[in-house]
């Protein structure tokens, strides 16, 4: 039990009706989960308004209501707290309720369009290999040192974040690496957290279904850096034209990394092969099993962060050379027939272009590059023709297929993608809406030494169709079909 007045510490309050000197049990923003003596926070969501469920929350036992507008009818014995922004209030309440857990470890946030999962996951791996107790909050999973939990969002809700950070405190975790999405920033899920550092990877076309314009998307990312304390570091990729924007108003110590421009942390690609990269990082050579130009940036961000967090540079170089690739991020298999199949999460035009350019820079051009790609439903439609254009321009053959159509008509999504194919590339592409059949066709079309790229879903182990999730794993599926070819 906590006192309501204690967990309201630092919350910006407009009005209070009732007593704040009361004991409360738990905090919820879903009225269905509210129990006796709980606090219900009424959130204004994109689809549902929590204010419509205040009455239900009180019936379920809520002792306190945090809301943006006082209800017309106030119930005796219930405390009402009016705030400007319920999302912000929830985040601060959550931090107070769990004892400000972010202050008891070094929390580093990673934001950008591409590379968040890779950078956060590899930092977890590097610090774990260095002998530390480490936490990870990512799209793929949540890790509390060695304990694994399933992730549901790129940036979880603020109650979930603080709950896991508190568990990390209890387990003696020293460092935590966290993906910070634009949705998470915009919905104030990171409010009240004390970050020791922030990393910006890059910015490209994504989530415009949510943010409306690219500048709005960029400015939301910038808010994360604006909020960093002066005790933190802000590390940005200056090869991205938006990198400098992130540092404009930050109070944190500023650091830069780049491959092409002047920066505090600089890398040069000496060798780029399907087996890995040889990099020169600030005058020292290091071999990494990670592949491609985009991973050179990721490695540089990881190296810089590890050094900024106090690790010795030669120790960091040794640890970088031991890193293993992240599930669904340029994950590959080579069959007995010498067909290489690569599974990658590339689901934005920029990410797809990066992966295809990386493969093209490695291959000899004597082999075919067969790409299997689709686009998700109920998401930014403007990127679909761009994906179609990039796939056909940079591959020798392309199969357009379903990704996660969600509530949309899969055929309509495929037509949107096909609209981006230029006339000279028509003959390169075909459409097979069933994803398993599309992957099977790619395997059947491939000859020895050919390369198959399956893009868009990466680590995901499901397909979402008409509100239902069906088991589906790109890596397992292609592995199975390649095995069948060998029989």
Secondary structure, DSSP 8 states (H G I E B T S, - for coil): -EEHHHHTTT--EEEEES-SSSEE--EESSGGG--TT-EEE--B-SS-BGGGGHHHHHHTT-SEEEESS--SS--TT-EEEEES-HHHHHHHHHHHHTT-GGGGSEEEEEESSSSHHHHHHHHHHHHHHTT--EEEE-SSEEEETTEEEE--SSS--HHHHHHHHHHHHHTT--EEEEE--HHHHHTTTTTT---SEEEE----S--HHHHSSHHHHHHHHHHHHHT--TTSEEEEETTSTTHHHHHTT--SEEEEEESSS--SEEEEEEEEETTEEEEEETTEEEEES--SHHHHHHHHHHHHHHHHTT--HHHHHHHHHT----TTSSEEEE-TT--EEEEE---SHHHHHHHHHHHHHHS-SSS-EEEEE---TTS-THHHHHHHHHHHHH-SEEEE--S--BTS-HHHHHHHHHTT--GGGGGGEEE--SHHHHHHHHHHH--TT-EEEEES-TT--EEEETTEEEE--HHHHHHHHHHHHH-
